Amino acid sequence: MLEERFRFGIGPYSLSGKLDRVDRVEGGYEIIDYKTSRQIPEEIDTLQLDIYQLGFYALTRQVAEKLSFYYLRQGEKRSVEKGEENISRTREHLCRTAWQMGNDGELAPKAGGHCRACAFTPHCPEKSGEPVPLPKPGRPRQLTLGLS
């Protein structure tokens, strides 16, 4: 599977993204996300891969247990193994975050390089002098994450 789009519901929101690659491997599936970073981070935050695992599950009802970042410049792959329990953990984390964004009106930002691709910069107190208020909850809205 290459560059496959996914979409699933998280509370009143719809989260969509695109899987770079999914391979069938011995014992199941591996999700591979290509990175063009100049440096490989010392600690790898797997939330993006966790969301991809959930997206793959939404598409296929299959669990991809191997989740990998492939760093193209370095020719190096970093992988983690996460089972079916990670799908419910990730869904719970996303539901909490969506609730916080929609109802609490506050989401503690963590500024960094990822801010360049963030669609919420106008709402962010770290990046905007006068942040625009988040929309009020109501009909479902779509969150599109730049997870490519």
C-alpha contacts under 8 A as a table, 3 or more apart, distances in Angstrom:
res1	aa1	res2	aa2	distance
1	M	4	E	6.54
1	M	21	R	5.61
1	M	22	V	5.04
1	M	23	D	6.66
2	L	19	L	6.95
2	L	20	D	5.62
2	L	21	R	4.51
2	L	22	V	6.55
3	E	18	K	5.90
3	E	19	L	5.17
3	E	20	D	4.49
3	E	21	R	6.05
4	E	18	K	5.46
4	E	19	L	5.19
4	E	20	D	6.90
4	E	21	R	7.61
5	R	16	S	7.28
5	R	17	G	5.76
5	R	18	K	4.24
5	R	19	L	6.26
6	F	16	S	5.51
6	F	17	G	5.55
6	F	18	K	6.02
6	F	19	L	7.59
6	F	55	G	5.52
6	F	56	F	7.14
6	F	58	A	7.40
6	F	59	L	6.48
7	R	14	S	6.60
7	R	15	L	5.51
7	R	16	S	4.17
7	R	17	G	6.64
7	R	55	G	6.55
7	R	58	A	7.43
7	R	59	L	8.00
8	F	14	S	5.62
8	F	15	L	5.49
8	F	16	S	6.59
8	F	55	G	6.83
8	F	58	A	6.43
9	G	12	P	7.09
9	G	13	Y	5.73
9	G	14	S	4.47
9	G	15	L	6.11
10	I	13	Y	5.15
10	I	14	S	5.97
10	I	15	L	6.78
10	I	91	R	7.36
10	I	94	L	6.81
10	I	95	C	5.72
10	I	98	A	7.22
11	G	14	S	7.94
11	G	95	C	6.15
11	G	98	A	7.13
11	G	99	W	7.62
12	P	137	P	7.76
12	P	138	G	7.66
12	P	139	R	6.94
12	P	140	P	4.67
12	P	141	R	6.74
13	Y	98	A	7.52
13	Y	140	P	5.05
13	Y	141	R	4.90
13	Y	142	Q	5.46
13	Y	143	L	6.57
14	S	140	P	6.89
14	S	141	R	6.13
14	S	142	Q	4.51
14	S	143	L	5.90
15	L	142	Q	5.97
15	L	143	L	4.97
15	L	144	T	5.94
15	L	145	L	7.47
16	S	55	G	7.92
16	S	142	Q	7.56
16	S	143	L	6.72
16	S	144	T	5.36
16	S	145	L	6.83
17	G	52	Y	7.77
17	G	55	G	7.69
17	G	144	T	6.56
17	G	145	L	6.26
17	G	146	G	7.25
17	G	147	L	6.20
17	G	148	S	7.57
18	K	52	Y	7.86
18	K	147	L	6.91
18	K	148	S	6.35
19	L	22	V	7.24
19	L	31	I	7.53
19	L	32	I	7.78
19	L	33	D	7.04
19	L	52	Y	6.47
19	L	56	F	7.84
19	L	148	S	7.32
20	D	31	I	7.89
20	D	32	I	6.42
20	D	33	D	5.38
20	D	34	Y	6.74
20	D	148	S	6.91
21	R	31	I	5.97
21	R	32	I	5.19
21	R	33	D	6.56
22	V	29	Y	6.66
22	V	30	E	5.53
22	V	31	I	4.50
22	V	32	I	6.04
23	D	29	Y	5.58
23	D	30	E	5.20
23	D	31	I	6.60
23	D	32	I	7.81
24	R	28	G	5.86
24	R	29	Y	4.44
24	R	30	E	6.36
25	V	28	G	5.36
25	V	29	Y	5.23
25	V	30	E	6.42
26	E	29	Y	7.66
28	G	63	V	7.52
28	G	64	A	6.31
28	G	65	E	7.01
29	Y	63	V	7.19
29	Y	64	A	4.49
29	Y	65	E	6.38
29	Y	66	K	6.54
30	E	64	A	5.47
30	E	65	E	6.47
30	E	66	K	4.57
30	E	67	L	5.66
30	E	68	S	7.21
31	I	49	L	7.64
31	I	52	Y	7.48
31	I	53	Q	7.23
31	I	64	A	6.53
31	I	66	K	6.41
31	I	67	L	4.93
31	I	68	S	6.01
32	I	67	L	6.29
32	I	68	S	4.76
32	I	69	F	5.72
32	I	70	Y	6.58
33	D	49	L	7.61
33	D	68	S	6.24
33	D	69	F	4.87
33	D	70	Y	6.05
33	D	148	S	7.44
34	Y	69	F	5.90
34	Y	70	Y	4.85
34	Y	71	Y	6.10
34	Y	72	L	6.66
34	Y	148	S	7.81
35	K	69	F	6.63
35	K	70	Y	5.88
35	K	71	Y	4.75
35	K	72	L	6.01
36	T	71	Y	6.02
36	T	72	L	5.62
36	T	73	R	6.16
37	S	40	I	6.64
37	S	71	Y	6.88
37	S	72	L	7.95
37	S	73	R	7.23
38	R	73	R	6.84
40	I	71	Y	7.20
41	P	44	I	5.98
45	D	48	Q	7.51
46	T	49	L	5.15
46	T	50	D	6.03
47	L	50	D	4.84
47	L	51	I	6.16
47	L	90	T	7.91
48	Q	51	I	5.19
48	Q	52	Y	6.30
48	Q	147	L	6.79
49	L	52	Y	4.86
49	L	53	Q	6.07
49	L	67	L	6.12
49	L	68	S	7.31
50	D	53	Q	5.00
50	D	54	L	6.35
50	D	67	L	7.89
50	D	86	N	7.30
50	D	87	I	7.31
50	D	90	T	6.30
51	I	54	L	5.02
51	I	55	G	6.11
51	I	90	T	6.84
52	Y	55	G	4.82
52	Y	56	F	6.02
53	Q	56	F	5.16
53	Q	57	Y	6.18
53	Q	63	V	7.07
53	Q	64	A	6.14
53	Q	65	E	7.96
53	Q	67	L	7.55
53	Q	87	I	6.98
54	L	57	Y	5.01
54	L	58	A	6.16
54	L	87	I	5.61
54	L	90	T	7.39
54	L	91	R	7.51
55	G	58	A	5.00
55	G	59	L	6.32
56	F	59	L	5.10
56	F	60	T	6.07
56	F	61	R	7.45
56	F	62	Q	7.14
56	F	63	V	7.40
56	F	64	A	7.34
57	Y	60	T	5.24
57	Y	61	R	4.52
57	Y	62	Q	5.15
57	Y	63	V	5.73
57	Y	64	A	7.61
58	A	61	R	5.84
63	V	83	G	7.11
63	V	84	E	6.16
64	A	67	L	7.16
64	A	83	G	7.59
65	E	81	E	5.41
65	E	82	K	4.96
65	E	83	G	5.11
65	E	84	E	7.49
66	K	79	S	6.68
66	K	80	V	5.90
66	K	81	E	4.66
66	K	82	K	6.42
67	L	79	S	5.50
67	L	80	V	5.37
67	L	81	E	6.25
67	L	82	K	7.32
68	S	77	K	6.54
68	S	78	R	5.51
68	S	79	S	4.12
68	S	80	V	6.41
69	F	77	K	5.71
69	F	78	R	5.37
69	F	79	S	6.44
70	Y	75	G	7.14
70	Y	76	E	5.83
70	Y	77	K	4.26
70	Y	78	R	6.45
71	Y	74	Q	5.62
71	Y	75	G	5.70
71	Y	76	E	5.26
71	Y	77	K	6.07
72	L	75	G	4.98
72	L	76	E	6.96
82	K	85	E	7.74
82	K	86	N	6.05
83	G	86	N	5.68
83	G	87	I	7.58
84	E	87	I	5.47
84	E	88	S	7.42
85	E	88	S	5.61
85	E	89	R	6.40
86	N	89	R	4.90
86	N	90	T	5.91
87	I	90	T	5.22
87	I	91	R	6.15
88	S	91	R	5.02
88	S	92	E	6.10
89	R	92	E	5.19
89	R	93	H	6.23
90	T	93	H	5.03
90	T	94	L	6.14
91	R	94	L	5.14
91	R	95	C	6.07
92	E	95	C	5.05
92	E	96	R	6.18
93	H	96	R	5.23
93	H	97	T	6.22
94	L	97	T	5.01
94	L	98	A	5.98
95	C	98	A	5.07
95	C	99	W	6.03
96	R	99	W	5.13
96	R	100	Q	6.10
97	T	100	Q	5.03
97	T	101	M	6.10
97	T	107	L	7.84
98	A	101	M	5.05
98	A	102	G	5.97
99	W	102	G	5.13
99	W	103	N	5.58
99	W	104	D	7.11
100	Q	103	N	5.52
100	Q	104	D	4.83
100	Q	105	G	6.51
100	Q	106	E	6.45
100	Q	107	L	6.41
101	M	104	D	6.05
101	M	105	G	5.36
101	M	106	E	6.07
101	M	107	L	5.92
101	M	134	L	7.60
102	G	105	G	5.95
102	G	134	L	7.27
102	G	135	P	7.47
102	G	136	K	6.62
102	G	137	P	5.77
103	N	136	K	7.75
103	N	137	P	7.07
104	D	107	L	7.85
105	G	133	P	7.78
105	G	134	L	6.63
109	P	124	C	6.99
109	P	125	P	7.65
109	P	126	E	6.69
110	K	126	E	7.91
111	A	114	H	7.58
111	A	115	C	6.35
111	A	126	E	6.56
111	A	127	K	7.74
112	G	115	C	5.70
113	G	116	R	6.19
114	H	117	A	5.94
114	H	118	C	6.70
115	C	118	C	4.97
115	C	121	T	7.15
117	A	146	G	6.34
118	C	121	T	5.95
118	C	145	L	7.63
118	C	146	G	7.09
119	A	122	P	7.75
119	A	145	L	7.67
120	F	123	H	5.32
120	F	124	C	6.31
121	T	124	C	5.04
121	T	127	K	6.01
121	T	128	S	6.76
122	P	127	K	7.43
122	P	128	S	5.97
122	P	131	P	5.57
122	P	132	V	5.71
123	H	128	S	7.08
123	H	131	P	4.50
123	H	132	V	4.73
123	H	133	P	6.05
123	H	134	L	6.41
124	C	127	K	5.44
124	C	128	S	5.72
124	C	131	P	5.57
124	C	132	V	7.81
125	P	128	S	5.32
125	P	129	G	6.49
125	P	130	E	7.03
125	P	131	P	5.58
126	E	129	G	7.72
128	S	131	P	5.26
137	P	140	P	7.99
